[in-house]
Amino acid sequence: MADEYLLRSVHDEYEARMGIEIKRLADEDNRQNNRIDKLEKQQEHITELTISVKELAVEVKNMVGELALQNTRIQTLEARDGEKWRKIVGYVATALIGGALGFVLNTLGLGG
């Protein structure tokens, strides 16, 4: 039965080694917890960035729609100005042709 007991020095050595191992494991747990905390913060930043990009995409889409609408309005306004200019040129040309034709007919004695 005497061989079932540990010597005090063996027990103290075992206890010291276990204490070192427990401290090493606790340090490792702390390092891993710090890494997890950092990863969680990074994930939060990535999530915030993703939400911001999504909101930006929606705003850009709305802006593109608004620009298309403004482009249509500008084309309509430009067409009106061009249409007015063509009418003016047509009236001037008609007046000039009418005046020239009247002059020619008058010169030939056909005018009234």
NORDAMO-V833117 format. One record per residue. SS is DSSP state (H for helix, E for strand, - for the rest). PHI is phi in whole degrees, 0 to 359 (* if undefined). PSI is psi in whole degrees, 0 to 359 (999 if undefined). Layout:
BEGIN
ss={SS & SS}
phi={PHI & PHI}
psi={PSI & PSI}
END
This chain:
BEGIN
ss={- & H & H & H & - & - & - & H & H & H & H & H & H & H & H & H & H & H & H & H & H & H & H & H & H & H & H & H & H & H & H & H & H & H & H & H & H & H & H & H & H & H & H & H & H & H & H & H & H & H & H & H & H & H & H & H & H & H & H & H & H & H & H & H & H & H & H & H & H & H & H & H & H & H & H & H & H & H & H & H & H & H & H & H & H & H & H & H & H & H & H & H & H & H & H & H & H & H & H & H & H & H & H & H & H & H & H & - & - & - & - & -}
phi={* & 294 & 279 & 275 & 260 & 268 & 290 & 302 & 295 & 292 & 297 & 297 & 298 & 299 & 298 & 295 & 294 & 295 & 298 & 296 & 295 & 296 & 296 & 299 & 294 & 295 & 298 & 297 & 300 & 297 & 298 & 293 & 297 & 296 & 297 & 296 & 300 & 297 & 296 & 295 & 295 & 298 & 297 & 298 & 296 & 296 & 297 & 298 & 296 & 299 & 296 & 297 & 296 & 297 & 297 & 297 & 298 & 295 & 296 & 296 & 299 & 297 & 296 & 297 & 297 & 295 & 296 & 297 & 296 & 295 & 299 & 298 & 297 & 296 & 298 & 297 & 296 & 296 & 295 & 298 & 298 & 296 & 295 & 298 & 297 & 296 & 296 & 298 & 298 & 297 & 296 & 296 & 297 & 298 & 296 & 294 & 294 & 297 & 296 & 295 & 296 & 298 & 297 & 297 & 294 & 293 & 295 & 280 & 85 & 266 & 279 & 267}
psi={338 & 333 & 1 & 347 & 148 & 148 & 150 & 319 & 323 & 317 & 316 & 319 & 314 & 314 & 319 & 316 & 320 & 322 & 317 & 316 & 319 & 319 & 318 & 317 & 322 & 319 & 318 & 318 & 317 & 317 & 316 & 321 & 321 & 317 & 319 & 318 & 315 & 317 & 321 & 320 & 318 & 318 & 321 & 317 & 318 & 319 & 316 & 318 & 318 & 317 & 318 & 318 & 320 & 315 & 320 & 319 & 320 & 317 & 319 & 319 & 316 & 320 & 320 & 318 & 317 & 320 & 320 & 319 & 317 & 322 & 318 & 317 & 318 & 317 & 321 & 315 & 318 & 322 & 322 & 314 & 317 & 321 & 317 & 316 & 318 & 322 & 316 & 313 & 320 & 317 & 317 & 316 & 317 & 317 & 317 & 316 & 318 & 317 & 316 & 317 & 319 & 320 & 314 & 315 & 322 & 320 & 324 & 353 & 13 & 351 & 158 & 999}
END
